[in-house]
Amino acid sequence: MYREKEPLIRFGVAVPENLLQSFDKRLESAGLPNRSEALRQLIREYVSRDTWQKGSGQVYGTITLTYNHHSNDVTARLTALQHDFGDIIVCTTHVHADHDHCLETVIVRGDVESVKRFIASLRALKAVSSVTPVIAVLV
């Protein structure tokens, strides 16, 4: 995991001029201070995505789901499912979007396989209309 106090290693990168110009324009519009910070962020995102895809390691994230709370006893099923995965759930937030629909955000922390099983279980519930995970690895 990268920490502010860790020694930095300098290395050179060769890229086509037009690619670097395009990169610099995006850095400026994104408000990033310099190329080094942009590259650190890109490397962190790559490591995080690779950890998630390969299925090993500790991840953190949110899972946002929407559902019709009148359908198929979905509230009870969601509660039971959250108890089944209590070891990876940090907390949940529930919002009544309108008379029929709810939005819930679940913050998770745990191994990739457990988080993937939880997401798959959520997606298997018929009344759930969307499941959107945002997963990160602290690097």
C-alpha positions as CSV (number, residue, x, y, z in Angstrom):
1,M,0.0,0.0,0.0
2,Y,1.3,3.5,-0.9
3,R,1.8,5.8,2.0
4,E,2.8,9.5,1.9
5,K,6.0,8.9,3.8
6,E,7.3,6.0,1.6
7,P,10.3,6.8,-0.5
8,L,9.5,7.6,-4.1
9,I,11.2,6.0,-7.0
10,R,11.7,7.9,-10.2
11,F,11.4,6.2,-13.6
12,G,11.2,7.3,-17.2
13,V,8.2,6.6,-19.5
14,A,8.4,7.0,-23.3
15,V,5.1,7.8,-25.0
16,P,4.2,9.3,-28.4
17,E,4.1,13.1,-28.2
18,N,0.4,13.4,-29.2
19,L,-0.6,10.9,-26.5
20,L,1.3,13.0,-23.9
21,Q,-0.3,16.2,-25.1
22,S,-3.7,14.6,-24.8
23,F,-2.8,13.3,-21.3
24,D,-1.6,16.8,-20.2
25,K,-4.9,18.4,-21.4
26,R,-6.9,15.9,-19.3
27,L,-4.7,16.5,-16.3
28,E,-5.4,20.2,-16.5
29,S,-9.1,19.8,-16.9
30,A,-9.2,17.3,-14.0
31,G,-7.3,19.6,-11.8
32,L,-4.5,17.1,-11.2
33,P,-1.3,18.9,-10.0
34,N,1.2,17.0,-12.2
35,R,1.9,13.9,-14.2
36,S,3.4,12.0,-11.3
37,E,0.1,12.3,-9.3
38,A,-1.9,11.3,-12.3
39,L,0.3,8.2,-12.9
40,R,0.1,7.2,-9.2
41,Q,-3.7,7.4,-9.5
42,L,-3.7,5.3,-12.7
43,I,-1.5,2.7,-11.2
44,R,-3.7,2.5,-8.1
45,E,-6.8,2.1,-10.2
46,Y,-5.0,-0.6,-12.3
47,V,-3.9,-2.6,-9.2
48,S,-7.4,-2.3,-7.7
49,R,-9.2,-3.4,-10.9
50,D,-6.7,-6.3,-11.3
51,T,-7.2,-7.5,-7.7
52,W,-10.9,-7.5,-8.3
53,Q,-10.8,-9.3,-11.6
54,K,-8.3,-11.9,-10.4
55,G,-10.4,-12.7,-7.3
56,S,-7.9,-12.5,-4.6
57,G,-7.1,-9.9,-1.9
58,Q,-8.9,-7.5,0.4
59,V,-11.3,-5.0,-1.1
60,Y,-13.4,-2.1,0.1
61,G,-16.4,-0.6,-1.6
62,T,-20.0,0.2,-1.9
63,I,-22.9,-1.7,-3.5
64,T,-25.9,0.4,-4.4
65,L,-29.1,-1.3,-5.2
66,T,-32.6,-0.3,-6.1
67,Y,-35.8,-2.3,-5.6
68,N,-39.5,-2.3,-5.4
69,H,-40.2,-2.9,-1.7
70,H,-43.7,-4.3,-2.5
71,S,-42.4,-7.3,-4.5
72,N,-41.9,-10.8,-3.4
73,D,-41.0,-10.2,0.3
74,V,-37.8,-8.5,-0.9
75,T,-37.3,-6.6,2.3
76,A,-37.1,-9.8,4.4
77,R,-34.9,-11.5,1.8
78,L,-32.5,-8.5,1.7
79,T,-32.3,-8.5,5.5
80,A,-31.6,-12.3,5.7
81,L,-29.0,-11.9,3.0
82,Q,-27.3,-9.1,4.8
83,H,-27.2,-11.2,8.0
84,D,-25.6,-14.1,5.9
85,F,-22.9,-11.7,4.8
86,G,-22.5,-9.8,8.1
87,D,-18.8,-10.5,8.2
88,I,-18.2,-8.3,5.1
89,I,-20.8,-5.6,5.7
90,V,-19.6,-2.5,7.5
91,C,-23.0,-0.6,7.3
92,T,-26.0,0.1,5.1
93,T,-28.0,3.1,4.3
94,H,-31.6,2.9,3.2
95,V,-33.5,5.6,1.4
96,H,-37.2,5.7,0.3
97,A,-36.9,6.9,-3.3
98,D,-40.7,7.1,-3.7
99,H,-43.8,5.3,-2.6
100,D,-42.8,2.0,-4.2
101,H,-39.0,2.1,-4.6
102,C,-36.0,2.0,-2.2
103,L,-32.4,2.7,-2.7
104,E,-29.9,1.0,-0.5
105,T,-26.1,1.4,-0.2
106,V,-24.1,-1.3,1.4
107,I,-20.5,-0.6,2.5
108,V,-18.4,-3.7,2.4
109,R,-14.9,-4.8,3.4
110,G,-13.6,-8.3,2.9
111,D,-12.0,-10.8,0.5
112,V,-12.9,-10.5,-3.2
113,E,-14.6,-13.9,-3.3
114,S,-17.0,-13.1,-0.4
115,V,-17.9,-9.7,-1.9
116,K,-18.5,-11.2,-5.3
117,R,-20.8,-13.9,-3.8
118,F,-22.7,-11.2,-2.0
119,I,-23.2,-9.2,-5.2
120,A,-24.3,-12.3,-7.1
121,S,-26.8,-13.1,-4.3
122,L,-28.2,-9.5,-4.5
123,R,-28.6,-9.8,-8.3
124,A,-30.4,-13.1,-7.9
125,L,-33.3,-11.4,-6.1
126,K,-36.1,-10.8,-8.6
127,A,-37.4,-7.6,-7.0
128,V,-34.0,-5.9,-7.2
129,S,-33.8,-3.8,-10.3
130,S,-30.2,-2.7,-10.1
131,V,-27.0,-3.6,-8.3
132,T,-24.0,-1.3,-8.9
133,P,-20.7,-2.1,-7.1
134,V,-17.9,0.3,-6.7
135,I,-14.9,-1.6,-5.5
136,A,-11.4,-0.4,-4.5
137,V,-8.2,-1.8,-3.1
138,L,-6.1,0.3,-0.8
139,V,-2.8,0.6,-2.5
